[in-house]
Structures are given as structure tokens and as C-alpha cells.
Amino acid sequence: MSDDTGDGAATGTVYLVGSGPGDPELLTVKAKRLLEAADVVLHDKLPGPEIIGMIPEAKREDVGKRAGGEWTPQEYTNRRLVELAREGKDVVRLKGGDPTVFGRGGEELVHLAQHGVPVEIVPGITSAVAGPAAAGIPVTHRDHASSVSFVTGHEDPTKSESAVDWEALAATGGTIVVLMGVGKLPEYTAALREAGMDPETPVALIERATWPGQQVATGTLDSIVDARDAAGIEPPAITVIGDVAATRAAVLEFLVGTADDSAGDGGDDDA
């Protein structure tokens, strides 16, 4: 039951909704229903133009963040969610992928609870798994990887040092999936090489996975920065590091997907 705001109106509910990697057909049934029923939708950039276009313009607010571009302070988003709910509105906070995987869903969940706002998490297909899959790359494979680590390539800039232990990751022998890691690619690939990872380890970059403009660049730990630059890969993109990344070359000829990315492969899928 919703709380009373004190002026006779019931407090609305905030739904932290994951939109999946961007293909509208990968929205969950629940996410679609909530988008249709919501009074207001506060969305990121990452859900993609097709999903955002499904929402009537009159009830959507863009609170997205883009590296080097538009930026909405998180404090504003937190405050706006509480404000709208206290007006009695049911609000969807729409995020790319899953709201709890590097999407600040945890921060918003705690903030809403602290302010007495009813809140529900609606999981989405995480881009950390769906992005590689769309490019023909399984993040685990019985012959190649029995573990997978999800890492952010864009940590809080106020941290005095990185919380990511690249040396430990290099020693796992499993797949490493880096989200939001296009800009920092030279730094963390160098860190992995310095930690002892084979420079010939396969690597893939998937830009705008499942979107109409999907692009993929492949290479090795040594060559992927050059492959990124040659293909013009830009955020949002996912980095897959490990032997599973080589699976793409073996299946590419027969790979059927939602996006035509043949023009964006950077020329070295055989790496």
C-alpha cells in the first residue's frame, strides 16, 4: 500500500526497470506493461532510440549521462524521483540492461527507501551477457571459460585509486567483460598484459549491441586498441576479453541476429 504524503495524496511507486541491451523485442513483458502504465518515465540514453520512441514524449524525461556530452547529476535524478512519487505519480526509472548492474540502481533504491518511497526493481537482460551473445560470443564455454567477471571501465572519478584488481582478474583464467570501457581500453589492456595475461588473448568490442547500428571490432590484447580506432568504436560498447571472444570468427558466416554489423568488424575477425 502506498504511503500518504501528508496532504491527502498517496505516494506513487517508483519502478527501477531494466530495458535490456536495446532491441525492443528483448524488453520483458513486465517492463513493457509498466512503461505503458507509468505517469512519468525517467530514462537513460542506453535504452536506445527505438525503446525511448515507444514512450509518449509528454511523459518522458531524459536524465541520461553520456561521456563527454550531456550529463544529468545523479543528485538531480534522485531528488526528481522522490518529488514525482510524492506528487502521487507512478514512475518508471528506465535503464539500459539490468538496473542493478553498473546502472546506479542500488544507489537509487537506497535513496528512495530512505525517503519513504515505495520502490520495486524490475530486472532486465543485462548487456554484459546479451551484448556478447548478439555478436556470437558466449561469455562461458565448457572448453574455454568456466567463470566470468563483470567489471566497470568507468569508476567513480572521486576515488583515490581503482578498486579493480586487474592482476587478480588476469589470474582467473575466465572471461572478463568490461562495461563502459571504451575510453580506458589502453589502460586496462596494458594492466592485464603487465599482470601476465598472454598478449595474444582474443578480445572483442561490441558497440550498440542489438541496436540497428551494432558494430564489432576484434583483435588481441595487444592489437585491440588499434582495432577499436580502425573501426571507430564509440560508447556505449562492451569489451570481452578471453578465449571465448574467438568464438565469433568460427560462427560469423552463419550468425543470424537482430543487427547487421558486417561493416564494423575492423577487418581482423580471424585474429
Secondary structure, DSSP 8 states (H G I E B T S, - for coil): ---B-SSS-B---EEEEE-BSS-GGGS-HHHHHHHHH-SEEEE-STT-HHHHHTS-GGGEEE--B-TTS-B--HHHHHHHHHHHHHTT--EEEEESB-TTSSSSHHHHHHHHHHTT--EEEE----HHHHHHHHTT--S-BTTTBS-EEEEESS--TT-SS----HHHHHHH-SEEEEES-STTHHHHHHHHHHTT--TT-EEEEEESTTSTT-EEEEEETTTHHHHHHHHT--SSEEEEESGGGGHHHHHGGG---SS--GGGSTT-TT-
